[in-house]
């Protein structure tokens, strides 16, 4: 009995695509998690920080269709939130 060759399609392209999607998703979570809104009054130096990027990131991670690994996404959001708290960028609202 003769053996026939089967055409085996290589999955290198899909593996590269998956890596790029994974890195872009982590970048999205880092950028989104670092956004804060700081509300302050004109005469006071006290400001109220609100982690809106972290909240939107949690909503996005929990309702995402292509879940890669939710624990890593939450960890990236948490680290980005802590870095974004001390970084001097974000949305500042003065009343």
C-alpha positions in Angstrom: 0.0 0.0 0.0 1.4 3.3 -1.0 1.5 6.2 1.4 0.1 9.5 0.2 1.4 12.9 1.2 -0.9 15.1 3.1 -0.7 18.8 2.6 0.1 20.2 6.0 -0.5 23.9 6.2 2.1 25.7 8.4 0.7 28.0 11.1 3.6 30.3 11.3 1.6 33.3 10.0 -1.2 32.8 12.6 1.4 32.5 15.4 3.0 35.7 14.4 -0.4 37.4 14.1 -1.3 36.2 17.6 1.9 37.6 19.1 1.3 41.0 17.5 -2.3 41.0 18.8 -1.2 40.0 22.2 1.4 42.8 22.4 -1.1 45.4 21.0 -3.6 44.4 23.7 -1.0 44.7 26.4 -0.1 48.1 25.1 -3.8 49.1 25.1 -4.2 48.0 28.7 -1.0 49.8 29.8 -2.1 53.1 28.1 -5.7 52.8 29.3 -4.8 51.8 32.8 -2.6 54.8 33.3 -5.3 57.4 32.7 -6.5 59.3 35.7 -8.9 62.2 36.2 -7.8 64.5 39.0 -10.5 66.9 40.2 -9.4 69.9 42.4 -10.7 73.2 43.6 -9.0 76.4 42.6 -8.2 77.5 46.1 -7.3 74.1 47.5 -4.3 72.1 46.9 -6.2 68.9 47.6 -7.2 66.9 44.5 -9.4 63.9 44.1 -7.9 61.3 41.8 -10.2 58.9 40.0 -8.8 56.0 38.0 -11.2 56.1 35.0 -8.8 54.3 32.7 -8.5 51.4 35.1 -12.3 51.2 35.3 -12.7 51.2 31.5 -9.9 48.7 31.2 -11.7 46.3 33.7 -14.9 46.6 31.7 -13.1 46.0 28.5 -11.2 43.0 29.8 -14.3 41.4 31.3 -16.4 41.7 28.2 -13.7 40.9 25.6 -14.4 38.3 23.0 -10.8 37.1 22.4 -9.6 36.5 25.9 -5.9 35.6 25.9 -5.3 35.5 29.6 -7.4 37.7 31.9 -5.0 37.5 34.9 -2.2 39.0 32.8 -4.5 41.7 31.5 -5.6 42.6 35.1 -2.0 42.7 36.2 -1.0 45.0 33.3 -3.9 47.3 34.2 -2.9 47.4 37.9 0.7 48.2 37.2 -0.2 50.8 34.7 -2.7 52.3 37.2 0.0 52.7 39.9 2.5 54.2 37.4 -0.1 56.5 36.1 -0.9 57.8 39.6 2.6 59.1 40.0 3.2 60.2 36.4 2.5 63.9 35.6 0.0 63.3 32.8 -3.7 62.8 32.7 -6.8 65.0 32.8 -6.9 67.7 35.4 -10.2 69.4 36.2 -10.3 72.6 38.3 -13.5 74.0 39.7 
